[in-house]
């Protein structure tokens, strides 16, 4: 459960005759997958969002992945 940031350009670029279209739709999603900021296919700018790291840590702790790990077995599985 981590925030996700995806960026993309917009517009048409011509590089020595090779044209490439970029469709935008940059976004920031929180640790639950909820979209918190986004741009469409014509928006230009910078998206900024502040995350509460304590809240994210608490959310992850409820999953149990780290709580239930068996670190005592790690060395035995390394070859």
Jmol script that loads the backbone (N, CA, C; Angstrom):
load data "model"
ATOM      1  N   UNK A   1       0.848  -1.176   0.000  1.00  0.00           N
ATOM      2  CA  UNK A   1       0.000   0.000   0.000  1.00  0.00           C
ATOM      3  C   UNK A   1       0.887   1.230   0.000  1.00  0.00           C
ATOM      4  N   UNK A   2       1.133   1.748  -1.201  1.00  0.00           N
ATOM      5  CA  UNK A   2       1.942   2.950  -1.344  1.00  0.00           C
ATOM      6  C   UNK A   2       1.243   3.905  -2.301  1.00  0.00           C
ATOM      7  N   UNK A   3       1.499   5.206  -2.148  1.00  0.00           N
ATOM      8  CA  UNK A   3       0.972   6.145  -3.129  1.00  0.00           C
ATOM      9  C   UNK A   3       1.597   5.870  -4.499  1.00  0.00           C
ATOM     10  N   UNK A   4       0.852   6.188  -5.547  1.00  0.00           N
ATOM     11  CA  UNK A   4       1.340   5.999  -6.914  1.00  0.00           C
ATOM     12  C   UNK A   4       1.269   7.334  -7.639  1.00  0.00           C
ATOM     13  N   UNK A   5       2.352   7.676  -8.324  1.00  0.00           N
ATOM     14  CA  UNK A   5       2.401   8.890  -9.127  1.00  0.00           C
ATOM     15  C   UNK A   5       2.732   8.477 -10.557  1.00  0.00           C
ATOM     16  N   UNK A   6       1.883   8.867 -11.493  1.00  0.00           N
ATOM     17  CA  UNK A   6       2.117   8.551 -12.904  1.00  0.00           C
ATOM     18  C   UNK A   6       2.067   9.843 -13.708  1.00  0.00           C
ATOM     19  N   UNK A   7       3.095  10.078 -14.491  1.00  0.00           N
ATOM     20  CA  UNK A   7       3.126  11.306 -15.287  1.00  0.00           C
ATOM     21  C   UNK A   7       3.245  10.979 -16.768  1.00  0.00           C
ATOM     22  N   UNK A   8       2.690  11.857 -17.583  1.00  0.00           N
ATOM     23  CA  UNK A   8       2.765  11.698 -19.029  1.00  0.00           C
ATOM     24  C   UNK A   8       2.678  13.075 -19.667  1.00  0.00           C
ATOM     25  N   UNK A   9       3.324  13.230 -20.768  1.00  0.00           N
ATOM     26  CA  UNK A   9       3.266  14.482 -21.520  1.00  0.00           C
ATOM     27  C   UNK A   9       1.966  14.519 -22.322  1.00  0.00           C
ATOM     28  N   UNK A  10       1.728  15.681 -22.938  1.00  0.00           N
ATOM     29  CA  UNK A  10       0.590  15.803 -23.849  1.00  0.00           C
ATOM     30  C   UNK A  10       1.080  16.386 -25.163  1.00  0.00           C
ATOM     31  N   UNK A  11       0.331  16.154 -26.199  1.00  0.00           N
ATOM     32  CA  UNK A  11       0.632  16.763 -27.485  1.00  0.00           C
ATOM     33  C   UNK A  11       1.307  15.821 -28.453  1.00  0.00           C
ATOM     34  N   UNK A  12       1.669  16.392 -29.602  1.00  0.00           N
ATOM     35  CA  UNK A  12       2.297  15.636 -30.677  1.00  0.00           C
ATOM     36  C   UNK A  12       3.738  16.097 -30.820  1.00  0.00           C
ATOM     37  N   UNK A  13       4.657  15.167 -30.820  1.00  0.00           N
ATOM     38  CA  UNK A  13       6.068  15.485 -31.022  1.00  0.00           C
ATOM     39  C   UNK A  13       6.517  14.891 -32.340  1.00  0.00           C
ATOM     40  N   UNK A  14       7.318  15.663 -33.063  1.00  0.00           N
ATOM     41  CA  UNK A  14       7.855  15.213 -34.343  1.00  0.00           C
ATOM     42  C   UNK A  14       9.367  15.143 -34.205  1.00  0.00           C
ATOM     43  N   UNK A  15       9.896  13.952 -34.306  1.00  0.00           N
ATOM     44  CA  UNK A  15      11.336  13.746 -34.185  1.00  0.00           C
ATOM     45  C   UNK A  15      11.844  13.184 -35.508  1.00  0.00           C
ATOM     46  N   UNK A  16      12.318  14.065 -36.367  1.00  0.00           N
ATOM     47  CA  UNK A  16      12.842  13.680 -37.681  1.00  0.00           C
ATOM     48  C   UNK A  16      11.815  12.873 -38.474  1.00  0.00           C
ATOM     49  N   UNK A  17      10.570  13.308 -38.424  1.00  0.00           N
ATOM     50  CA  UNK A  17       9.521  12.646 -39.191  1.00  0.00           C
ATOM     51  C   UNK A  17       8.783  11.544 -38.454  1.00  0.00           C
ATOM     52  N   UNK A  18       9.336  11.092 -37.356  1.00  0.00           N
ATOM     53  CA  UNK A  18       8.661  10.068 -36.541  1.00  0.00           C
ATOM     54  C   UNK A  18       7.776  10.792 -35.537  1.00  0.00           C
ATOM     55  N   UNK A  19       6.479  10.718 -35.749  1.00  0.00           N
ATOM     56  CA  UNK A  19       5.551  11.446 -34.880  1.00  0.00           C
ATOM     57  C   UNK A  19       5.075  10.561 -33.742  1.00  0.00           C
ATOM     58  N   UNK A  20       5.000  11.175 -32.585  1.00  0.00           N
ATOM     59  CA  UNK A  20       4.553  10.463 -31.381  1.00  0.00           C
ATOM     60  C   UNK A  20       3.518  11.324 -30.669  1.00  0.00           C
ATOM     61  N   UNK A  21       2.357  10.761 -30.401  1.00  0.00           N
ATOM     62  CA  UNK A  21       1.322  11.491 -29.666  1.00  0.00           C
ATOM     63  C   UNK A  21       1.344  11.057 -28.204  1.00  0.00           C
ATOM     64  N   UNK A  22       1.248  12.041 -27.319  1.00  0.00           N
ATOM     65  CA  UNK A  22       1.191  11.791 -25.878  1.00  0.00           C
ATOM     66  C   UNK A  22      -0.183  12.220 -25.380  1.00  0.00           C
ATOM     67  N   UNK A  23      -0.790  11.371 -24.574  1.00  0.00           N
ATOM     68  CA  UNK A  23      -2.193  11.553 -24.206  1.00  0.00           C
ATOM     69  C   UNK A  23      -2.431  12.082 -22.798  1.00  0.00           C
ATOM     70  N   UNK A  24      -1.380  12.379 -22.061  1.00  0.00           N
ATOM     71  CA  UNK A  24      -1.566  12.973 -20.743  1.00  0.00           C
ATOM     72  C   UNK A  24      -2.147  12.023 -19.720  1.00  0.00           C
ATOM     73  N   UNK A  25      -3.101  12.520 -18.968  1.00  0.00           N
ATOM     74  CA  UNK A  25      -3.767  11.774 -17.897  1.00  0.00           C
ATOM     75  C   UNK A  25      -2.815  11.417 -16.756  1.00  0.00           C
ATOM     76  N   UNK A  26      -1.972  12.371 -16.383  1.00  0.00           N
ATOM     77  CA  UNK A  26      -1.119  12.184 -15.211  1.00  0.00           C
ATOM     78  C   UNK A  26      -2.000  12.142 -13.972  1.00  0.00           C
ATOM     79  N   UNK A  27      -1.527  11.435 -12.929  1.00  0.00           N
ATOM     80  CA  UNK A  27      -2.344  11.353 -11.715  1.00  0.00           C
ATOM     81  C   UNK A  27      -1.501  11.020 -10.490  1.00  0.00           C
ATOM     82  N   UNK A  28      -2.104  11.258  -9.340  1.00  0.00           N
ATOM     83  CA  UNK A  28      -1.576  10.830  -8.046  1.00  0.00           C
ATOM     84  C   UNK A  28      -2.694  10.066  -7.353  1.00  0.00           C
ATOM     85  N   UNK A  29      -2.379   8.862  -6.895  1.00  0.00           N
ATOM     86  CA  UNK A  29      -3.342   8.049  -6.141  1.00  0.00           C
ATOM     87  C   UNK A  29      -2.775   7.791  -4.753  1.00  0.00           C
ATOM     88  N   UNK A  30      -3.644   7.711  -3.763  1.00  0.00           N
ATOM     89  CA  UNK A  30      -3.168   7.465  -2.404  1.00  0.00           C
ATOM     90  C   UNK A  30      -2.901   5.977  -2.179  1.00  0.00           C
ATOM     91  N   UNK A  31      -2.554   5.632  -0.958  1.00  0.00           N
ATOM     92  CA  UNK A  31      -2.171   4.261  -0.607  1.00  0.00           C
ATOM     93  C   UNK A  31      -3.321   3.261  -0.710  1.00  0.00           C
ATOM     94  N   UNK A  32      -4.545   3.753  -0.855  1.00  0.00           N
ATOM     95  CA  UNK A  32      -5.692   2.851  -1.023  1.00  0.00           C
ATOM     96  C   UNK A  32      -6.117   2.737  -2.487  1.00  0.00           C
ATOM     97  N   UNK A  33      -5.449   3.491  -3.360  1.00  0.00           N
ATOM     98  CA  UNK A  33      -5.801   3.498  -4.774  1.00  0.00           C
ATOM     99  C   UNK A  33      -6.754   4.613  -5.156  1.00  0.00           C
ATOM    100  N   UNK A  34      -7.163   5.401  -4.176  1.00  0.00           N
ATOM    101  CA  UNK A  34      -8.079   6.517  -4.426  1.00  0.00           C
ATOM    102  C   UNK A  34      -7.344   7.628  -5.179  1.00  0.00           C
ATOM    103  N   UNK A  35      -7.937   8.104  -6.270  1.00  0.00           N
ATOM    104  CA  UNK A  35      -7.359   9.186  -7.053  1.00  0.00           C
ATOM    105  C   UNK A  35      -7.473  10.480  -6.256  1.00  0.00           C
ATOM    106  N   UNK A  36      -6.337  11.146  -5.995  1.00  0.00           N
ATOM    107  CA  UNK A  36      -6.386  12.378  -5.207  1.00  0.00           C
ATOM    108  C   UNK A  36      -6.116  13.624  -6.051  1.00  0.00           C
ATOM    109  N   UNK A  37      -5.386  13.477  -7.147  1.00  0.00           N
ATOM    110  CA  UNK A  37      -5.141  14.588  -8.077  1.00  0.00           C
ATOM    111  C   UNK A  37      -4.985  13.993  -9.466  1.00  0.00           C
ATOM    112  N   UNK A  38      -5.440  14.730 -10.484  1.00  0.00           N
ATOM    113  CA  UNK A  38      -5.261  14.215 -11.842  1.00  0.00           C
ATOM    114  C   UNK A  38      -5.370  15.336 -12.868  1.00  0.00           C
ATOM    115  N   UNK A  39      -4.794  15.078 -14.018  1.00  0.00           N
ATOM    116  CA  UNK A  39      -4.919  15.933 -15.189  1.00  0.00           C
ATOM    117  C   UNK A  39      -5.580  15.122 -16.292  1.00  0.00           C
ATOM    118  N   UNK A  40      -6.241  15.815 -17.198  1.00  0.00           N
ATOM    119  CA  UNK A  40      -6.842  15.154 -18.352  1.00  0.00           C
ATOM    120  C   UNK A  40      -5.875  15.112 -19.522  1.00  0.00           C
ATOM    121  N   UNK A  41      -6.422  15.066 -20.727  1.00  0.00           N
ATOM    122  CA  UNK A  41      -5.570  14.948 -21.914  1.00  0.00           C
ATOM    123  C   UNK A  41      -5.133  16.292 -22.489  1.00  0.00           C
ATOM    124  N   UNK A  42      -5.589  17.391 -21.886  1.00  0.00           N
ATOM    125  CA  UNK A  42      -5.205  18.716 -22.373  1.00  0.00           C
ATOM    126  C   UNK A  42      -4.573  19.582 -21.286  1.00  0.00           C
ATOM    127  N   UNK A  43      -4.482  19.075 -20.065  1.00  0.00           N
ATOM    128  CA  UNK A  43      -3.974  19.856 -18.939  1.00  0.00           C
ATOM    129  C   UNK A  43      -2.454  19.831 -18.879  1.00  0.00           C
ATOM    130  N   UNK A  44      -1.880  21.003 -18.619  1.00  0.00           N
ATOM    131  CA  UNK A  44      -0.444  21.113 -18.386  1.00  0.00           C
ATOM    132  C   UNK A  44      -0.235  21.657 -16.990  1.00  0.00           C
ATOM    133  N   UNK A  45       0.804  21.215 -16.320  1.00  0.00           N
ATOM    134  CA  UNK A  45       1.096  21.738 -15.000  1.00  0.00           C
ATOM    135  C   UNK A  45       1.817  20.731 -14.141  1.00  0.00           C
ATOM    136  N   UNK A  46       1.809  21.014 -12.855  1.00  0.00           N
ATOM    137  CA  UNK A  46       2.467  20.160 -11.869  1.00  0.00           C
ATOM    138  C   UNK A  46       1.435  19.767 -10.824  1.00  0.00           C
ATOM    139  N   UNK A  47       1.309  18.477 -10.574  1.00  0.00           N
ATOM    140  CA  UNK A  47       0.420  17.986  -9.523  1.00  0.00           C
ATOM    141  C   UNK A  47       1.228  17.805  -8.249  1.00  0.00           C
ATOM    142  N   UNK A  48       0.697  18.281  -7.132  1.00  0.00           N
ATOM    143  CA  UNK A  48       1.376  18.159  -5.841  1.00  0.00           C
ATOM    144  C   UNK A  48       0.359  17.692  -4.811  1.00  0.00           C
ATOM    145  N   UNK A  49       0.765  16.749  -3.984  1.00  0.00           N
ATOM    146  CA  UNK A  49      -0.103  16.279  -2.905  1.00  0.00           C
ATOM    147  C   UNK A  49       0.766  15.897  -1.717  1.00  0.00           C
ATOM    148  N   UNK A  50       0.286  16.148  -0.518  1.00  0.00           N
ATOM    149  CA  UNK A  50       0.998  15.777   0.706  1.00  0.00           C
ATOM    150  C   UNK A  50       0.304  14.581   1.335  1.00  0.00           C
ATOM    151  N   UNK A  51       1.093  13.566   1.685  1.00  0.00           N
ATOM    152  CA  UNK A  51       0.553  12.360   2.306  1.00  0.00           C
ATOM    153  C   UNK A  51       0.915  12.312   3.776  1.00  0.00           C
ATOM    154  N   UNK A  52       0.009  11.789   4.587  1.00  0.00           N
ATOM    155  CA  UNK A  52       0.253  11.567   6.009  1.00  0.00           C
ATOM    156  C   UNK A  52       0.934  10.205   6.147  1.00  0.00           C
ATOM    157  N   UNK A  53       2.248  10.211   6.340  1.00  0.00           N
ATOM    158  CA  UNK A  53       3.009   8.964   6.392  1.00  0.00           C
ATOM    159  C   UNK A  53       2.630   8.105   7.590  1.00  0.00           C
ATOM    160  N   UNK A  54       2.208   8.727   8.684  1.00  0.00           N
ATOM    161  CA  UNK A  54       1.766   7.968   9.853  1.00  0.00           C
ATOM    162  C   UNK A  54       0.495   7.195   9.529  1.00  0.00           C
ATOM    163  N   UNK A  55      -0.413   7.819   8.806  1.00  0.00           N
ATOM    164  CA  UNK A  55      -1.655   7.149   8.400  1.00  0.00           C
ATOM    165  C   UNK A  55      -1.354   5.969   7.472  1.00  0.00           C
ATOM    166  N   UNK A  56      -0.430   6.166   6.543  1.00  0.00           N
ATOM    167  CA  UNK A  56      -0.065   5.087   5.616  1.00  0.00           C
ATOM    168  C   UNK A  56       0.574   3.934   6.376  1.00  0.00           C
ATOM    169  N   UNK A  57       1.452   4.246   7.319  1.00  0.00           N
ATOM    170  CA  UNK A  57       2.101   3.207   8.124  1.00  0.00           C
ATOM    171  C   UNK A  57       1.070   2.416   8.925  1.00  0.00           C
ATOM    172  N   UNK A  58       0.112   3.111   9.501  1.00  0.00           N
ATOM    173  CA  UNK A  58      -0.942   2.460  10.271  1.00  0.00           C
ATOM    174  C   UNK A  58      -1.795   1.559   9.371  1.00  0.00           C
ATOM    175  N   UNK A  59      -2.101   2.031   8.184  1.00  0.00           N
ATOM    176  CA  UNK A  59      -2.886   1.255   7.217  1.00  0.00           C
ATOM    177  C   UNK A  59      -2.155  -0.032   6.849  1.00  0.00           C
ATOM    178  N   UNK A  60      -0.860   0.075   6.600  1.00  0.00           N
ATOM    179  CA  UNK A  60      -0.056  -1.104   6.250  1.00  0.00           C
ATOM    180  C   UNK A  60       0.007  -2.096   7.403  1.00  0.00           C
ATOM    181  N   UNK A  61       0.109  -1.594   8.623  1.00  0.00           N
ATOM    182  CA  UNK A  61       0.225  -2.468   9.797  1.00  0.00           C
ATOM    183  C   UNK A  61      -0.999  -3.365   9.935  1.00  0.00           C
ATOM    184  N   UNK A  62      -2.149  -2.873   9.534  1.00  0.00           N
ATOM    185  CA  UNK A  62      -3.376  -3.667   9.619  1.00  0.00           C
ATOM    186  C   UNK A  62      -3.378  -4.854   8.660  1.00  0.00           C
ATOM    187  N   UNK A  63      -2.551  -4.828   7.641  1.00  0.00           N
ATOM    188  CA  UNK A  63      -2.506  -5.919   6.671  1.00  0.00           C
ATOM    189  C   UNK A  63      -1.815  -7.151   7.237  1.00  0.00           C
ATOM    190  N   UNK A  64      -0.870  -6.966   8.122  1.00  0.00           N
ATOM    191  CA  UNK A  64      -0.213  -8.094   8.755  1.00  0.00           C
ATOM    192  C   UNK A  64       0.984  -8.662   8.026  1.00  0.00           C
ATOM    193  N   UNK A  65       1.337  -8.141   6.854  1.00  0.00           N
ATOM    194  CA  UNK A  65       2.472  -8.687   6.111  1.00  0.00           C
ATOM    195  C   UNK A  65       3.765  -8.616   6.914  1.00  0.00           C
ATOM    196  N   UNK A  66       4.014  -7.474   7.520  1.00  0.00           N
ATOM    197  CA  UNK A  66       5.241  -7.325   8.296  1.00  0.00           C
ATOM    198  C   UNK A  66       5.080  -7.887   9.701  1.00  0.00           C
ATOM    199  N   UNK A  67       3.905  -7.788  10.248  1.00  0.00           N
ATOM    200  CA  UNK A  67       3.656  -8.288  11.594  1.00  0.00           C
ATOM    201  C   UNK A  67       3.874  -9.797  11.671  1.00  0.00           C
ATOM    202  N   UNK A  68       3.460 -10.515  10.657  1.00  0.00           N
ATOM    203  CA  UNK A  68       3.501 -11.975  10.672  1.00  0.00           C
ATOM    204  C   UNK A  68       4.751 -12.583  10.042  1.00  0.00           C
ATOM    205  N   UNK A  69       5.682 -11.759   9.619  1.00  0.00           N
ATOM    206  CA  UNK A  69       6.872 -12.321   8.974  1.00  0.00           C
ATOM    207  C   UNK A  69       7.733 -13.081   9.970  1.00  0.00           C
ATOM    208  N   UNK A  70       8.500 -14.025   9.473  1.00  0.00           N
ATOM    209  CA  UNK A  70       9.360 -14.873  10.300  1.00  0.00           C
ATOM    210  C   UNK A  70      10.815 -14.566   9.969  1.00  0.00           C
ATOM    211  N   UNK A  71      11.320 -13.475  10.523  1.00  0.00           N
ATOM    212  CA  UNK A  71      12.701 -13.080  10.233  1.00  0.00           C
ATOM    213  C   UNK A  71      13.705 -14.111  10.730  1.00  0.00           C
ATOM    214  N   UNK A  72      13.315 -14.949  11.686  1.00  0.00           N
ATOM    215  CA  UNK A  72      14.224 -15.984  12.183  1.00  0.00           C
ATOM    216  C   UNK A  72      14.520 -17.035  11.110  1.00  0.00           C
ATOM    217  N   UNK A  73      13.698 -17.106  10.072  1.00  0.00           N
ATOM    218  CA  UNK A  73      13.899 -18.081   9.004  1.00  0.00           C
ATOM    219  C   UNK A  73      14.652 -17.512   7.800  1.00  0.00           C
ATOM    220  N   UNK A  74      14.890 -16.214   7.775  1.00  0.00           N
ATOM    221  CA  UNK A  74      15.506 -15.590   6.613  1.00  0.00           C
ATOM    222  C   UNK A  74      16.873 -16.182   6.278  1.00  0.00           C
ATOM    223  N   UNK A  75      17.761 -16.279   7.239  1.00  0.00           N
ATOM    224  CA  UNK A  75      19.124 -16.753   6.980  1.00  0.00           C
ATOM    225  C   UNK A  75      19.116 -18.175   6.437  1.00  0.00           C
ATOM    226  N   UNK A  76      18.196 -18.987   6.851  1.00  0.00           N
ATOM    227  CA  UNK A  76      18.138 -20.376   6.404  1.00  0.00           C
ATOM    228  C   UNK A  76      17.732 -20.500   4.939  1.00  0.00           C
ATOM    229  N   UNK A  77      17.052 -19.508   4.407  1.00  0.00           N
ATOM    230  CA  UNK A  77      16.584 -19.601   3.029  1.00  0.00           C
ATOM    231  C   UNK A  77      17.549 -18.967   2.033  1.00  0.00           C
ATOM    232  N   UNK A  78      18.597 -18.329   2.517  1.00  0.00           N
ATOM    233  CA  UNK A  78      19.577 -17.694   1.634  1.00  0.00           C
ATOM    234  C   UNK A  78      20.663 -18.702   1.284  1.00  0.00           C
ATOM    235  N   UNK A  79      20.907 -18.862  -0.007  1.00  0.00           N
ATOM    236  CA  UNK A  79      21.921 -19.831  -0.455  1.00  0.00           C
ATOM    237  C   UNK A  79      23.201 -19.109  -0.785  1.00  0.00           C
TER     238      UNK A  79
END
end "model"
wireframe off; spacefill off
backbone 0.3
color backbone group
